[in-house]
Amino acid sequence: MDIEKHDYEQLIAEIAGILRDVLNERAQNAGGMPGFSEGSASPAPRPAAASSKPTPAKFSRSSDPREVIIGVGPAFLAELTATLNGLPHAEVLREIAAGVEEEGMIPRAVKVYKTSDVAFIGKEAAELSGSGVGVGLQSKGTAVIHRKDLYPLTNLELFPQAPLMTLAHYRQIGQNAARYAKGERVKPMKVLNDPMTRASYQVKAALMHNRETALADTRRPAEDFA
Amino acid sequence: MSGNGLLVAGVDIGNSTTEAALARVEPDGGKRFLASSITPTTGLKGTPENVAGIMTALEMVLERAQMPKAKIDRILLNEAAPILGGTAMETVTETVVTDSAMIGHDPRTPAGMGVATGVLVRIDRLDSDAAAEYGGVIAVADADFGYERAARLINESRANVTGLILEKDEAVLVYNRLDRKICIIDEVRRIGAVPLGVLAAIEVAPPAMTLRALCDPYGIAALLGLGPDETRRVSAVAKSFVGKRSGAVIKSPGRNVAENTLPAGKMTVYGDRSLETDVDSGAAAIMAALESAGEIHDVTGESGTNIGRMIDAVKSGMAAVSGETPRITDILAVDTVTPAAVSGGLAGETRLERALGAACMVRSSGLPMERIAEELGRKTGARARVGGAEAAAAVLGALTTPGVFLPLAVLDLGAGSTDAAVLERDGRIRYAHLAGAGDMVTMLIQTELGLRERSLAELIKRHPVAKVESLSHIRAENGGVYFYREPLAPKFYGATVILKDGELIALGGDISPEKIVSVRREAKRKVFVTNALRAVKKVSPDAKLPYIALAGGSAEDFEIPPMLMEAFAEMGTTCGRGNVRGVCGPRNAVATGLVLAMED
């Protein structure tokens, strides 16, 4: 018991150290991070590099009720190319899209830049989607199925333990999203839970999320992502 | 207390509930009812464990009469009829597929539509010599072939590929990538057992339709070039495709589908006339035998057969309760169906198999109600005794329903039995106890819907169902649409739900509300309408009853009383829910009747 406790404290200290280093580095490079700047209640100004030129919205809305949008995070297939447990982003996206397609619906991927929060990525995808149902996917692999008429922090289904996910799970997420869009009963997914996951992946998860958050730009609209 | 007359409680111990009625009996014999109560029965009916439930019922009734400290002078217990009911179910048919003769399941998303024939060939051997000999080939792909590879192999093949059978759920994915569209069935779990190199026919029905060619023996004969003898043999295959959306038939000698009827066995009825009957022809034969036997003393079934197992199951269950060898005095047999896995199926097929359900009424020697009365007397200090036959008390109680008169029949629709009693103008009472009531309805619902839990069948019996159509609204079984202020939990999405007093209970699987409603109504009709007519025939052979009052737990059901009203309206009988003392509804008839019948 004591040993475990010791390990845990050490782990926390490690994470804190890494986070501090990352933040310091970023503060030097870009002059502070929104939400992470110490002592200041108002967000620091945006880094100039990330928002120098306004990007034209390349997303064109479709009113096809069969459309299910998969929203990916800002770092997806850019800064990051694989999920927490090493599944290549391209394959994860392909499986979700295949799941949607098998159910007779039309998958479409967009990149969400506004946020790195999985709930808000999912909500954004749902709002853009012709069917009103969307999938939110963070670069670290955490996924959510959302609907446009739900509050951001409520959702249809959340798959929080990214390290336990397999490609088959992502296929199933796509199928379930499509079934929500069709108004059909979804196939219950096995709840994956491993108490060790949190400890083993905490540092990596924090780092990945940080890199994705650094790319978030609240003023940049979502874009089609092929 | 005696200055104000006696405080008297009537207590009715039932199989599932214990009811009490409290009244003040004036010295001149006038009776004034003060309150009534109902509580679950503790222990098995007729055992000393009942006392705890009775005490609860008495406390409740005193509380409601606003005299919690008062002492009850007399307690009258029902003299329970010495009968117990039990139910049993046995499957009568089984379907066996020999040597993978067919695939007939319902994948949610097959692709393409129409009929195709061809030789079964592994998808990576499409251009082999064997495949080239025939006009067309049906490709078979196991889970190792992903949709992209499967589609590429077919697109690149020189063979005339007419159809595809997949292990994975990827029919639409492959279909979307094909240059030339074909029929595809998927989710065939035991794909390894599909034989290769033989002729087969596959069919996918158009949207909203079911199979047409494969569920017709001549359709299969035309597709596979069968002769008259082979066509006869294939008719069981055709039958098992009825209602399916996709399927495959494989032509090969020795492969077939058999529907076996399990030997139902012989049943012997010992009655006014003793007779032996073969029950292979189902419930109707059993009911006919019982009717012609007159008064029944016992029934036995041939051991090792269906009927033998059912009767033994009921008897051993009853023996455990009463501690003696029980004798069956009535049976209600009902033909039913139950979904069962097809043995030898390739894709987890299920079929509705015929089954026989039976409720049996068992006579035991009297229940030890006197012992309960003694114990109750010790605990309360009241004079407790067994007050009179249940049936007589029930009619007396029901007679307090506004609007009825003699001759009056009471149908007590309970959980274990349907009891009937008729009170003539001259005071004569005739009664009958019949097997089959609420528990039998629950069993039929559970059997026909293939539910794992009995408690779910019980809920379906008691409450209406609805379909959750969006996160904010449901469509009830009567077509009404109801909205919710807060979004419903996602687990209800698209689900069929039971509406239990405003609460939603989701049903697993894909059972539609329409199916549930039809099974539920049919089960109630099969048990209660049949039994009500049987009961009336027994207590009133000339069937001239002006008034019938319904009593018991099942009389509170939302659709059983209307069904009975309809059935009796044809006979010119006024039938309705009893309303004991004008306030209790169909409950409390026996408890009230016990007090009314008190003589001193």
Interface residues (C-beta under 8 A of the other chain):
Chain A: A98 E101 E102 E103 G104 R147 D149 L150 T154 N155 L156 E157 Q175 R179 Y180 G183 E184 R185 V186 P188
Chain B: T109 Y147 D169 E170 A171 V172 L173 N176 E469 S470 L471 S472 P487 P490 K491 Y493 G494 A495 D510
